[in-house]
Amino acid sequence: MAGNTGNSTSEDGGSAIKEQDMLLPIANVGRIMKQILPPNAKISKEAKETMQECVSEFISFVTSEASEKCRKERRKTVTSDDICWAMATLGFDDYAGPLKQYLERYRESEEGDRAKQERSQDEDKSSYRDQRGADGDEAEASARPYGIERSNSASYSSRPF
C-alpha cells in the first residue's frame, strides 16, 4: 500500500472507484488489532495498512462467492446464511461454524429484544388509556405542563410561557 495515490481501480475507463473506497477504514482496523494485543503494544502504520488490505480482500472474496450463489438462485439479497455458506465452500470451515453459532445466538437475542419491545409498547398503550378520561379526552392536567391548554373550540393551542 506504500505509494497509494488513490487512483481508480478501473483501467477500462468504466466507473472509477478509488482504492481507498474499497478498503475498510484504517482506524477501525487498528482498533480491532489493538483489542487482541497487550495494552503497551504498538502497531506500525505499515502493519495496519497490510492488515487493512488483507481483511478488505478477504471480505470481498467471501462476499463475491455468496453473491454468485445468490445470482444463480436469482436472488438480489445476500444474507448472513449465504456468507456462512460461502465461508464453508471456500474452505474456511473453522470460521463458518462459530459464525453460525454466533448468528443463532444473535437471532435469539433479537427475538427476545423484539418481544420485550412489544411488551413495553403494549404497556405504554395501556398506561395512555388509563390517563384518558371517561369521555375519551386527555386529562387536562397532563396537557398543561407542556404549555398546551384546551380552547373552547375543542382544539389544542399553544400558550406562551
NUVO-21164 format. One record per residue: residue number from 1; residue in one letter; chain; x, y, z of N, C-alpha, C, O in turn. Coordinates in steps of 0.02 Angstrom, whole numbers, padded with zeros to 5 digits. Layout:
N
(site NUM "A" "A" (X Y Z) (X Y Z) (X Y Z) (X Y Z))
...
//
This chain:
161
(site 1 "M" "A" (00041 -00059 00000) (00000 00000 00000) (00043 00062 00000) (00018 00118 -00010))
(site 2 "A" "A" (00107 00054 00011) (00150 00112 00009) (00147 00142 -00060) (00150 00107 -00110))
(site 3 "G" "A" (00142 00207 -00063) (00138 00241 -00127) (00067 00242 -00155) (00058 00256 -00214))
(site 4 "N" "A" (00018 00227 -00114) (-00051 00228 -00136) (-00071 00300 -00152) (-00069 00344 -00109))
(site 5 "T" "A" (-00090 00310 -00214) (-00109 00377 -00235) (-00183 00386 -00238) (-00208 00440 -00255))
(site 6 "G" "A" (-00221 00332 -00223) (-00294 00338 -00225) (-00320 00335 -00296) (-00376 00356 -00309))
(site 7 "N" "A" (-00279 00307 -00343) (-00302 00302 -00412) (-00360 00254 -00416) (-00371 00213 -00372))
(site 8 "S" "A" (-00399 00261 -00470) (-00456 00217 -00478) (-00433 00147 -00493) (-00378 00136 -00518))
(site 9 "T" "A" (-00475 00098 -00476) (-00458 00029 -00488) (-00482 00006 -00556) (-00469 -00051 -00576))
(site 10 "S" "A" (-00516 00049 -00592) (-00542 00032 -00657) (-00495 00055 -00712) (-00483 00115 -00719))
(site 11 "E" "A" (-00468 00008 -00751) (-00421 00025 -00804) (-00456 00040 -00870) (-00428 00073 -00913))
(site 12 "D" "A" (-00518 00017 -00878) (-00553 00022 -00942) (-00593 00087 -00949) (-00631 00094 -00997))
(site 13 "G" "A" (-00587 00131 -00903) (-00623 00194 -00907) (-00694 00189 -00882) (-00733 00237 -00890))
(site 14 "G" "A" (-00713 00132 -00853) (-00781 00122 -00827) (-00790 00163 -00764) (-00757 00215 -00754))
(site 15 "S" "A" (-00834 00141 -00720) (-00846 00178 -00659) (-00783 00178 -00617) (-00756 00125 -00600))
(site 16 "A" "A" (-00760 00237 -00599) (-00697 00244 -00562) (-00712 00238 -00488) (-00751 00276 -00460))
(site 17 "I" "A" (-00680 00189 -00456) (-00686 00179 -00385) (-00616 00186 -00356) (-00570 00150 -00375))
(site 18 "K" "A" (-00608 00232 -00310) (-00543 00242 -00278) (-00526 00182 -00236) (-00569 00151 -00205))
(site 19 "E" "A" (-00462 00165 -00235) (-00440 00107 -00196) (-00458 00116 -00122) (-00477 00068 -00089))
(site 20 "Q" "A" (-00452 00177 -00097) (-00467 00189 -00026) (-00540 00176 -00011) (-00557 00160 00046))
(site 21 "D" "A" (-00584 00182 -00060) (-00655 00168 -00050) (-00670 00093 -00048) (-00724 00073 -00027))
(site 22 "M" "A" (-00622 00053 -00070) (-00630 -00019 -00070) (-00603 -00051 -00006) (-00610 -00111 00005))
(site 23 "L" "A" (-00571 -00012 00036) (-00540 -00037 00097) (-00579 -00016 00159) (-00611 00036 00160))
(site 24 "L" "A" (-00575 -00058 00210) (-00603 -00039 00275) (-00564 00021 00302) (-00505 00027 00288))
(site 25 "P" "A" (-00596 00064 00340) (-00560 00120 00370) (-00502 00096 00414) (-00511 00051 00455))
(site 26 "I" "A" (-00445 00125 00405) (-00385 00102 00440) (-00391 00112 00516) (-00362 00073 00554))
(site 27 "A" "A" (-00428 00161 00537) (-00438 00171 00609) (-00476 00112 00639) (-00460 00089 00695))
(site 28 "N" "A" (-00525 00086 00603) (-00563 00029 00628) (-00519 -00034 00630) (-00522 -00073 00678))
(site 29 "V" "A" (-00478 -00043 00578) (-00433 -00100 00576) (-00384 -00096 00635) (-00373 -00145 00670))
(site 30 "G" "A" (-00355 -00038 00646) (-00308 -00028 00702) (-00341 -00041 00769) (-00311 -00072 00813))
(site 31 "R" "A" (-00403 -00019 00777) (-00439 -00029 00840) (-00450 -00104 00853) (-00442 -00127 00909))
(site 32 "I" "A" (-00469 -00141 00801) (-00479 -00213 00808) (-00413 -00247 00825) (-00410 -00292 00867))
(site 33 "M" "A" (-00359 -00227 00792) (-00294 -00256 00805) (-00273 -00244 00878) (-00246 -00289 00910))
(site 34 "K" "A" (-00284 -00184 00903) (-00264 -00167 00972) (-00301 -00208 01024) (-00274 -00220 01078))
(site 35 "Q" "A" (-00362 -00229 01008) (-00402 -00266 01058) (-00369 -00332 01077) (-00378 -00354 01134))
(site 36 "I" "A" (-00332 -00362 01033) (-00302 -00428 01046) (-00231 -00422 01075) (-00205 -00469 01104))
(site 37 "L" "A" (-00200 -00364 01067) (-00132 -00354 01089) (-00129 -00329 01161) (-00177 -00301 01187))
(site 38 "P" "A" (-00071 -00339 01194) (-00063 -00311 01262) (-00069 -00235 01259) (-00056 -00204 01208))
(site 39 "P" "A" (-00090 -00204 01315) (-00102 -00132 01316) (-00042 -00089 01295) (-00051 -00036 01266))
(site 40 "N" "A" (00020 -00112 01309) (00078 -00071 01293) (00106 -00085 01223) (00157 -00056 01205))
(site 41 "A" "A" (00074 -00129 01184) (00099 -00147 01117) (00086 -00090 01068) (00035 -00054 01073))
(site 42 "K" "A" (00130 -00083 01022) (00123 -00033 00969) (00113 -00069 00903) (00136 -00125 00894))
(site 43 "I" "A" (00078 -00035 00856) (00066 -00064 00790) (00091 -00013 00739) (00071 00045 00739))
(site 44 "S" "A" (00134 -00036 00694) (00161 00010 00644) (00108 00027 00592) (00060 -00011 00582))
(site 45 "K" "A" (00117 00083 00560) (00071 00104 00507) (00071 00052 00451) (00018 00036 00423))
(site 46 "E" "A" (00130 00025 00434) (00134 -00025 00382) (00095 -00088 00400) (00064 -00118 00356))
(site 47 "A" "A" (00098 -00108 00463) (00060 -00167 00485) (-00015 -00155 00479) (-00052 -00199 00457))
(site 48 "K" "A" (-00037 -00096 00498) (-00109 -00079 00492) (-00130 -00079 00419) (-00184 -00104 00402))
(site 49 "E" "A" (-00088 -00050 00376) (-00105 -00047 00305) (-00107 -00116 00273) (-00150 -00131 00231))
(site 50 "T" "A" (-00060 -00159 00294) (-00058 -00227 00268) (-00121 -00265 00290) (-00153 -00299 00250))
(site 51 "M" "A" (-00138 -00258 00353) (-00198 -00292 00379) (-00261 -00263 00345) (-00308 -00300 00330))
(site 52 "Q" "A" (-00261 -00198 00334) (-00318 -00166 00301) (-00330 -00197 00232) (-00387 -00212 00214))
(site 53 "E" "A" (-00277 -00206 00195) (-00283 -00236 00128) (-00305 -00309 00133) (-00347 -00332 00094))
(site 54 "C" "A" (-00278 -00346 00181) (-00294 -00417 00188) (-00367 -00427 00207) (-00402 -00468 00176))
(site 55 "V" "A" (-00391 -00391 00257) (-00460 -00402 00279) (-00509 -00377 00226) (-00562 -00407 00217))
(site 56 "S" "A" (-00492 -00324 00192) (-00536 -00300 00139) (-00540 -00350 00082) (-00594 -00362 00054))
(site 57 "E" "A" (-00484 -00380 00064) (-00483 -00431 00012) (-00522 -00493 00034) (-00558 -00523 -00005))
(site 58 "F" "A" (-00514 -00512 00097) (-00550 -00570 00124) (-00625 -00559 00120) (-00663 -00603 00098))
(site 59 "I" "A" (-00648 -00500 00141) (-00719 -00484 00139) (-00745 -00486 00067) (-00799 -00512 00054))
(site 60 "S" "A" (-00706 -00458 00021) (-00726 -00458 -00050) (-00730 -00529 -00077) (-00776 -00545 -00115))
(site 61 "F" "A" (-00682 -00570 -00059) (-00678 -00639 -00081) (-00740 -00679 -00059) (-00773 -00712 -00099))
(site 62 "V" "A" (-00756 -00675 00005) (-00813 -00712 00032) (-00878 -00684 00005) (-00923 -00722 -00014))
(site 63 "T" "A" (-00884 -00618 00003) (-00945 -00587 -00022) (-00957 -00603 -00095) (-01014 -00614 -00116))
(site 64 "S" "A" (-00904 -00606 -00135) (-00910 -00622 -00205) (-00938 -00693 -00214) (-00981 -00704 -00257))
(site 65 "E" "A" (-00914 -00740 -00175) (-00939 -00809 -00178) (-01013 -00812 -00158) (-01052 -00846 -00191))
(site 66 "A" "A" (-01031 -00777 -00105) (-01100 -00776 -00083) (-01145 -00742 -00135) (-01201 -00764 -00147))
(site 67 "S" "A" (-01120 -00690 -00165) (-01157 -00654 -00216) (-01170 -00698 -00278) (-01223 -00696 -00307))
(site 68 "E" "A" (-01120 -00737 -00296) (-01127 -00782 -00353) (-01181 -00834 -00340) (-01220 -00852 -00384))
(site 69 "K" "A" (-01183 -00859 -00279) (-01235 -00907 -00259) (-01304 -00875 -00266) (-01350 -00905 -00293))
(site 70 "C" "A" (-01310 -00814 -00243) (-01374 -00778 -00247) (-01394 -00766 -00320) (-01452 -00773 -00338))
(site 71 "R" "A" (-01345 -00749 -00361) (-01359 -00737 -00432) (-01386 -00801 -00465) (-01434 -00798 -00503))
(site 72 "K" "A" (-01355 -00858 -00450) (-01377 -00921 -00478) (-01447 -00940 -00455) (-01486 -00971 -00491))
(site 73 "E" "A" (-01463 -00919 -00394) (-01530 -00933 -00366) (-01579 -00877 -00382) (-01636 -00877 -00359))
(site 74 "R" "A" (-01557 -00829 -00422) (-01599 -00772 -00443) (-01626 -00732 -00384) (-01685 -00714 -00382))
(site 75 "R" "A" (-01581 -00721 -00336) (-01598 -00678 -00279) (-01554 -00617 -00281) (-01498 -00619 -00307))
(site 76 "K" "A" (-01579 -00563 -00254) (-01541 -00500 -00255) (-01507 -00485 -00188) (-01461 -00444 -00186))
(site 77 "T" "A" (-01530 -00516 -00135) (-01505 -00500 -00069) (-01459 -00555 -00042) (-01479 -00614 -00040))
(site 78 "V" "A" (-01399 -00536 -00023) (-01352 -00582 00009) (-01368 -00583 00083) (-01370 -00530 00115))
(site 79 "T" "A" (-01380 -00642 00110) (-01398 -00648 00181) (-01338 -00674 00221) (-01287 -00694 00193))
(site 80 "S" "A" (-01345 -00672 00286) (-01292 -00698 00329) (-01282 -00773 00318) (-01226 -00798 00323))
(site 81 "D" "A" (-01336 -00809 00303) (-01329 -00880 00288) (-01289 -00891 00224) (-01251 -00939 00219))
(site 82 "D" "A" (-01295 -00846 00176) (-01255 -00850 00115) (-01181 -00840 00130) (-01138 -00873 00101))
(site 83 "I" "A" (-01166 -00795 00175) (-01097 -00782 00195) (-01068 -00844 00229) (-01012 -00864 00215))
(site 84 "C" "A" (-01106 -00875 00274) (-01083 -00936 00308) (-01071 -00991 00257) (-01022 -01027 00260))
(site 85 "W" "A" (-01117 -00998 00209) (-01110 -01049 00157) (-01046 -01036 00116) (-01008 -01082 00102))
(site 86 "A" "A" (-01035 -00973 00098) (-00976 -00956 00058) (-00912 -00971 00097) (-00864 -00996 00068))
(site 87 "M" "A" (-00911 -00955 00160) (-00851 -00968 00200) (-00836 -01043 00202) (-00778 -01063 00195))
(site 88 "A" "A" (-00887 -01084 00212) (-00877 -01156 00213) (-00855 -01181 00144) (-00810 -01223 00139))
(site 89 "T" "A" (-00886 -01155 00092) (-00869 -01176 00023) (-00797 -01159 00006) (-00763 -01196 -00029))
(site 90 "L" "A" (-00774 -01102 00030) (-00706 -01079 00015) (-00653 -01110 00061) (-00594 -01095 00055))
(site 91 "G" "A" (-00674 -01154 00106) (-00626 -01188 00148) (-00614 -01156 00216) (-00567 -01174 00251))
(site 92 "F" "A" (-00656 -01109 00235) (-00648 -01076 00300) (-00696 -01107 00351) (-00729 -01071 00388))
(site 93 "D" "A" (-00698 -01174 00352) (-00743 -01209 00398) (-00731 -01191 00471) (-00777 -01188 00511))
(site 94 "D" "A" (-00668 -01179 00488) (-00651 -01161 00557) (-00685 -01097 00579) (-00695 -01086 00639))
(site 95 "Y" "A" (-00703 -01054 00532) (-00736 -00991 00547) (-00811 -00995 00535) (-00849 -00962 00570))
(site 96 "A" "A" (-00832 -01034 00486) (-00903 -01039 00469) (-00943 -01067 00527) (-00998 -01043 00542))
(site 97 "G" "A" (-00918 -01119 00560) (-00954 -01150 00616) (-00966 -01101 00673) (-01024 -01091 00693))
(site 98 "P" "A" (-00914 -01069 00699) (-00925 -01020 00753) (-00969 -00961 00731) (-01008 -00935 00771))
(site 99 "L" "A" (-00964 -00941 00668) (-01005 -00886 00643) (-01079 -00906 00643) (-01122 -00866 00661))
(site 100 "K" "A" (-01093 -00969 00624) (-01163 -00993 00625) (-01190 -00994 00697) (-01247 -00974 00709))
(site 101 "Q" "A" (-01148 -01016 00744) (-01169 -01016 00814) (-01182 -00946 00839) (-01231 -00934 00874))
(site 102 "Y" "A" (-01139 -00899 00820) (-01149 -00829 00840) (-01214 -00802 00811) (-01252 -00769 00846))
(site 103 "L" "A" (-01227 -00817 00747) (-01288 -00793 00716) (-01351 -00821 00750) (-01400 -00786 00758))
(site 104 "E" "A" (-01348 -00885 00769) (-01405 -00915 00805) (-01418 -00879 00871) (-01475 -00862 00887))
(site 105 "R" "A" (-01365 -00867 00909) (-01372 -00831 00972) (-01396 -00759 00960) (-01438 -00734 00998))
(site 106 "Y" "A" (-01370 -00727 00908) (-01391 -00658 00892) (-01465 -00656 00875) (-01501 -00612 00898))
(site 107 "R" "A" (-01487 -00704 00834) (-01558 -00705 00814) (-01603 -00718 00875) (-01656 -00687 00881))
(site 108 "E" "A" (-01582 -00762 00920) (-01620 -00775 00981) (-01624 -00711 01023) (-01677 -00695 01050))
(site 109 "S" "A" (-01569 -00676 01027) (-01567 -00614 01065) (-01613 -00561 01034) (-01649 -00526 01070))
(site 110 "E" "A" (-01611 -00557 00968) (-01654 -00509 00933) (-01728 -00525 00944) (-01769 -00480 00954))
(site 111 "E" "A" (-01745 -00589 00943) (-01815 -00609 00955) (-01835 -00589 01026) (-01891 -00564 01036))
(site 112 "G" "A" (-01791 -00601 01074) (-01806 -00582 01143) (-01813 -00507 01150) (-01859 -00483 01185))
(site 113 "D" "A" (-01769 -00469 01118) (-01773 -00396 01120) (-01838 -00371 01088) (-01870 -00325 01114))
(site 114 "R" "A" (-01856 -00401 01032) (-01918 -00382 00998) (-01979 -00395 01042) (-02024 -00354 01045))
(site 115 "A" "A" (-01979 -00452 01076) (-02035 -00469 01120) (-02039 -00419 01178) (-02093 -00397 01197))
(site 116 "K" "A" (-01980 -00401 01207) (-01979 -00352 01261) (-02005 -00284 01237) (-02043 -00251 01272))
(site 117 "Q" "A" (-01985 -00264 01177) (-02006 -00200 01150) (-02082 -00200 01138) (-02115 -00150 01153))
(site 118 "E" "A" (-02109 -00255 01112) (-02181 -00260 01102) (-02218 -00256 01168) (-02270 -00222 01172))
(site 119 "R" "A" (-02193 -00291 01219) (-02225 -00287 01285) (-02223 -00216 01312) (-02272 -00192 01341))
(site 120 "S" "A" (-02166 -00183 01303) (-02159 -00114 01327) (-02208 -00068 01291) (-02239 -00024 01322))
(site 121 "Q" "A" (-02216 -00077 01226) (-02263 -00036 01188) (-02334 -00050 01210) (-02375 -00003 01215))
(site 122 "D" "A" (-02350 -00113 01224) (-02417 -00130 01249) (-02430 -00097 01316) (-02485 -00072 01329))
(site 123 "E" "A" (-02379 -00097 01360) (-02385 -00064 01425) (-02394 00011 01417) (-02434 00041 01453))
(site 124 "D" "A" (-02358 00041 01370) (-02365 00113 01357) (-02436 00129 01333) (-02465 00179 01355))
(site 125 "K" "A" (-02463 00088 01290) (-02531 00099 01265) (-02581 00093 01321) (-02628 00132 01326))
(site 126 "S" "A" (-02570 00043 01364) (-02615 00032 01421) (-02612 00092 01468) (-02663 00115 01493))
(site 127 "S" "A" (-02552 00116 01482) (-02542 00173 01525) (-02576 00235 01496) (-02606 00275 01532))
(site 128 "Y" "A" (-02570 00244 01430) (-02601 00301 01397) (-02677 00297 01404) (-02709 00347 01417))
(site 129 "R" "A" (-02705 00237 01395) (-02777 00228 01402) (-02799 00244 01473) (-02853 00273 01483))
(site 130 "D" "A" (-02759 00226 01522) (-02776 00239 01592) (-02777 00314 01607) (-02814 00336 01651))
(site 131 "Q" "A" (-02736 00353 01571) (-02732 00425 01583) (-02790 00463 01550) (-02802 00521 01566))
(site 132 "R" "A" (-02825 00430 01505) (-02881 00464 01471) (-02942 00465 01515) (-02952 00421 01556))
(site 133 "G" "A" (-02981 00516 01508) (-03043 00522 01547) (-03097 00475 01521) (-03087 00442 01471))
(site 134 "A" "A" (-03152 00473 01556) (-03208 00429 01537) (-03237 00446 01469) (-03260 00402 01434))
(site 135 "D" "A" (-03235 00511 01450) (-03263 00531 01385) (-03211 00525 01329) (-03226 00544 01272))
(site 136 "G" "A" (-03151 00498 01343) (-03101 00487 01291) (-03053 00546 01282) (-03005 00540 01245))
(site 137 "D" "A" (-03065 00603 01315) (-03020 00660 01310) (-02960 00650 01356) (-02966 00617 01408))
(site 138 "E" "A" (-02904 00678 01337) (-02846 00676 01381) (-02860 00718 01443) (-02896 00768 01439))
(site 139 "A" "A" (-02832 00698 01497) (-02840 00736 01559) (-02806 00803 01551) (-02751 00808 01524))
(site 140 "E" "A" (-02839 00855 01574) (-02812 00923 01568) (-02745 00929 01604) (-02701 00964 01581))
(site 141 "A" "A" (-02739 00895 01660) (-02678 00902 01700) (-02616 00878 01662) (-02562 00905 01670))
(site 142 "S" "A" (-02624 00826 01621) (-02566 00802 01585) (-02546 00847 01527) (-02489 00844 01505))
(site 143 "A" "A" (-02592 00888 01503) (-02577 00932 01446) (-02546 00998 01469) (-02505 01027 01433))
(site 144 "R" "A" (-02565 01023 01527) (-02543 01089 01549) (-02468 01097 01559) (-02441 01149 01541))
(site 145 "P" "A" (-02432 01047 01585) (-02360 01058 01595) (-02322 01072 01530) (-02266 01097 01533))
(site 146 "Y" "A" (-02349 01056 01474) (-02315 01066 01411) (-02336 01131 01377) (-02319 01141 01318))
(site 147 "G" "A" (-02372 01174 01412) (-02391 01238 01383) (-02448 01234 01334) (-02456 01277 01291))
(site 148 "I" "A" (-02488 01182 01341) (-02545 01173 01296) (-02608 01173 01338) (-02612 01140 01390))
(site 149 "E" "A" (-02657 01210 01317) (-02721 01209 01353) (-02779 01200 01305) (-02774 01216 01245))
(site 150 "R" "A" (-02832 01176 01331) (-02891 01162 01291) (-02928 01228 01278) (-02941 01266 01325))
(site 151 "S" "A" (-02944 01243 01215) (-02982 01303 01199) (-03056 01285 01194) (-03073 01226 01195))
(site 152 "N" "A" (-03098 01335 01188) (-03170 01323 01183) (-03188 01286 01119) (-03240 01252 01118))
(site 153 "S" "A" (-03148 01290 01067) (-03164 01258 01004) (-03143 01184 01002) (-03143 01154 00948))
(site 154 "A" "A" (-03126 01156 01059) (-03107 01085 01066) (-03043 01067 01028) (-03034 01009 01011))
(site 155 "S" "A" (-03000 01115 01015) (-02936 01101 00985) (-02882 01127 01032) (-02896 01169 01075))
(site 156 "Y" "A" (-02822 01102 01024) (-02767 01124 01067) (-02731 01184 01037) (-02721 01187 00976))
(site 157 "S" "A" (-02712 01230 01079) (-02674 01287 01055) (-02614 01298 01101) (-02616 01280 01159))
(site 158 "S" "A" (-02563 01328 01073) (-02504 01342 01114) (-02515 01403 01157) (-02548 01450 01136))
(site 159 "R" "A" (-02488 01401 01216) (-02493 01457 01262) (-02423 01481 01277) (-02381 01439 01293))
(site 160 "P" "A" (-02409 01545 01272) (-02341 01568 01286) (-02325 01556 01360) (-02369 01559 01403))
(site 161 "F" "A" (-02263 01542 01374) (-02241 01527 01443) (-02230 01590 01481) (-02212 01587 01540))
//
